[in-house]
C-alpha cells in the first residue's frame, strides 16, 4: 500500500469517474486503474462498483476512502511541519468565503495578504455555507469565512466582526427620504430575497419572518421575488421591483459621482438603517473564521485574522 494508491482511490471517490480522477492526479487512466486493482487485491476487498455510466463506492470502500483521506492529510502535515521549521507562513492557504461576503471583502483581503505575507498565496473558493463546511471537513479547504449560525461541525471558530443589515429601496420610493426604516414598515413592501441555499436569505427572514410563507408558495410571487446574488437584487431594487436587506459592507460609497454630461447624480438605490422603535438591537450577523481543530498552521490562521482586521471593514464592529 502506498500514499499514491490512497490518493488515487480518494480521487475516484470524489470524481465518480476513473478518467476524470486520472486527469486530476496527472496520470493515465490505465496507470490509475492498475494501481487501484492492485490495492483491492492486497486488501482483498472491492472498493468501487463499476458500470458503463458511473462509478460508485462500496459501503466498505467508503470507510477505507475516509481513512485514506485522513492518512493523506497527516502525510501532508509532515511536509507542513518541515516547512514551518523554515518559515511558519510558507505555503498556500486554501480559503473559502460565502457568496455574500466574498465580493466585498476579498479584493482588500487579497491585497493585504500580498503585502503582509507574500509567501502565503491564497487559493480562493466561493460557495454556500453547507458546501464550505463539507470542504473543511474533507481537507479541501484550510479555513473559511462564514456567517453564524451554521450547523455544529466541531470546527475551531474565531469571531471576526458583527455586521448590521441595511434596507435598500428604490430612490423614488416614498420611504427613501426618511432617515431610517422600521421592521414594521418593511412588512408592507415587496421583498426581494436571495435563493435557497444562501444563509443571508435566512437572516433576512429572521428580520421579516412574514415573508417566509411567500418565499415557498407560488401564489406569493407577487409579494416576494428571488435572485441569485446580492448585486442582481440591487439592480432589481434600482429598477423599482421591490426592496431588500443587504449587509453593511455591501453598501457602496454613496458620494456623488458625475455623469459624462458633467452633472452630479445619486445612487439609484437608497440605503437606510433599520431601527426598532421599541429599542431592540438592529439586525446583525456575526462573521467568523473557521478551521479544522486538527489544522496546525497556527501562524497562518493568525496572519489571516490580522490581514482581515487590516482591511477597511466599513460599518462593522470588530471583535477580538
N, C-alpha and C positions, 0 to 999 in steps of 0.2 A: 504494500500500500504506500502511495506517495502523495505528497501535497498536490502535485499536478493532477492526479486522478481525482482527488477530492474537489479540486477546482472545476474539473470537467463535469462532475455529477451535479454540483451546485448550479452551474451554468445551464445544464439541460433542464433541471427542475424549474429554473427561473424562466427560460425561454420556451419551454414545452415543444422544443424542436431541435433536432440534432444539428441541422445545417446552421441555424442561427446561433446555437451555442458554440459551434466550431468557429464561426466568424468572430464571436465575442472573445474567444480565447486565442484568436490569431493562429489557428491550426487548421489542417484539412479535416473534413468530416471523417474519412477513413481512420485517421490517427486518433481522433476523439472516440469514435465508436469502438475501436480496438482496445483502447485503454479502459473504457467503461466495461467492456465484456470481460477483460482480464480481472478487473476489480470484482465483478459479480461472481466470477469463478472462484476467486480467492475467498470471498465471503460466503460463498455457496447460498446466495440469495438473489432474487430478482428485484432490481431497483426500479425499473421502468417497464410499463406496458406500451408496446409499440404498435401503432396502427398506420394505415395509409394517410390519415388526415392529421393525427396529432400524437403526442407522447404524453402519457400520464405517469405520475409517480405512484408506486405501490404503497400501501399503508406502512409496511416495514421500511420501505425506501424513504418515506417522509421523515421517519425518526433518524435514519442514517444521514440524510441530507442536512437536517438541523444540526446534528453533531459535527458533520463536516464543516458547516458554516462556522461553528464555534471554534473548531480547530484552526481553520484558516485565519480567523480573526486573531487568535492567540499567536499564530506564527507571524502574522503581520506586526503584532505588537512587539515581537522580539526585534524586528527591524526598527520600529519606532523608538524602542529603548536605546538602541545603538545610536540613532540619530540624535536623540536628546542629549546623549553624552557629549556630542559635538556642539549642537545648537538646539535647545529645547523647543524653539519655534520653527525649526526647519521642517518643511513638508506641507503638502496640500491640506487645506481644511475644506471638507465637504459640508456645505451649509445649506439647509433647507429653510424656506420662508413661505408663509401663506400668501395667497394672492392679494389680500387687502393690506399687506404691509410692504411687500417687495418693491412695487414701483416708487414708493415714497421714501424708503429707507436705503435701498441698495445702491443707488448712484453715489450718495455721500459715503456709505459704508465701504464700498469698493475703493474709492479714492483714499479713504482713511487707512485702510489696510495696506494699500500700496505704499503709502507714506511711512506708516509706523512699522510694519513688519513685511517688507517686500519678499522675504524668504518664505512666507506662508501664503502662497497664492490660493485664491478661493475657487472652488468648484460649486456652482450655484444650482439649486433646484427649487422652482416654484411649484406648489401643489396644494391640494386640500389638506386640512389638519390630519384626517384619518390616514391618508397616504403617507404623509411625512412621519407620523408615528410608526407606521409599519417599516418605513425605510430606516428609521433609527434603530428599531428592534433587530433588523436583519443586518445591520452594519453597513448599509449603503450610504448612510449619512453619518457624520460625526456629531453634528449638533443642529438645532433648528430653532428659528424664532417663531413663536406661536402665541396665540391669544387664549387666555383662560376663559371659561373652563374647558377641559378636554378629558377624555376617559383616563382613569388611573392606569398608568403604564409602567410604574416602577422606575421612572426616569429621575435623574437629578435635575432640579429646577433652580434657576436664579432669576428673580424678578428684575425687570429692566425699567419699565415705566408704566404709569397709568395714563390712559388717553381718553379724553372726553369725546363725545359724539356731537356733531352739529347738524342742524337741519339745512337741507339745500332746497331752495324754492326758485321758481322762475322769477326773473327780475320784475315782471309785470304782475306778479301775484299780489293780491290785496294785503297779505301779511308781510310782504317783502320790505315795507317801510318801517316795520316795528324793530325794536332793539333786541327782542328775543321772542321765542315761541314756547308754548307750554305743551306737554304731552296731550292735554285735553284738546287743544286746537288741532293737533295732528290727526286726531280720530276722524275728523270731518274731511280729510284730504284723500286723494288717490295716491296710495303709497307704492313706490317703485322698489322692488326687492331684488337682491341677488338670488340666483337659482339655488336649488337644493344642493347641499354639499359645502357651501360657504358658511363658516362659523359666524361671520358677521351678519348673515341673514338671521341667525338665531338671536344675536344680540339686539337687532332691530325689533324682532318680535317680542323680546322681553320688555322693551320700552313701549311698544304698541301691540299688546297681545291680541287685541280685537282683529288684527289683520291676518292672524293665523288661519282663521276659518275661510277667508277669501283665497289665501295662497294655495289651498288644497282642493278647491272646488271650481269647476268650470264656470258656474254661474257668477263667480266673483271676479271674473276677468275685467269687468268694468271698474272694479274697485282697486285691484292690485295687478300690477304687471311685474314680470321678472326679467332680469338681464344677466348677462354672462360676466360683466366686470363693472367695477365702480365707475370707470371712465365712460363706459357705454351708458350707464344710468344717468350720469351727469349730463350727457348730451341730450338724453330724453327729457330731463328736467328743464334744460335750456330751451327745448322745443315746446315747453308748456304742457307736457303729458302727465305731470304729477310732481310730487315731492319725494324726498328720500332723506335718510340719515347717512352721514359719512363720518369716518374717523377724522379727528382734528388734523393729523399730519397730511391728509389728502387734500386739505383746503389750500388752494393756490394763493400765491401772493396777489392781493387784490388792489395793488397800486394801479392807478390808471395807466393804460398803455395807449399808444397813438395809432390811429388808422393811417393808411397811406395818404389819405387826404389831409392829414395833419391835425384833426380834432381828437380830443380825448374821448374814451368810451369806457363804460364799466364792464365788468364780467357779466355774461348773460345769466349767471346764476348768483343768487343772493344766499349767503351762508349766515345762519343765526344760531346763537347759543340756545340750548334748551334749558328752561328754568321751571322748576316745580314751585308753584305759588305757596304750597304747604311747607316749603322749606326743606324738602328732600334733596338728596345729593343728585347732581346731574348724572345722566347715564354715562358710564365709562367702561372701558375694557382694560384688563391688565395684560401687558405683553411681557413674555418671559423667554429666556434662553434655556433650552432643554438638551440634555445629552445622556447617553447611557452611563450608568454608575460604573461600569467596567472600563470606561474610556479613561485613559491615564495621561493624556496630554494636558495636564492641568494648566501649564503655562499658556498653551494655545487658547484654552477657554477663557483664561483671564485676559489675554490680549484681545480676544473677540469682544468681550464685555467692555474693555477700555475703549476700543475703536467705536463701538456703538455709542458710548457716552460722549465721545468726542464729536459725534455728528450733531448738527443743529437741533434736531428733535423739537420743532416748533410747537408750542402749546401743550406739551405733555409734562407730567410730574415725574421726574427721575426718581428711581428707588435705589437704595444702597443694598 
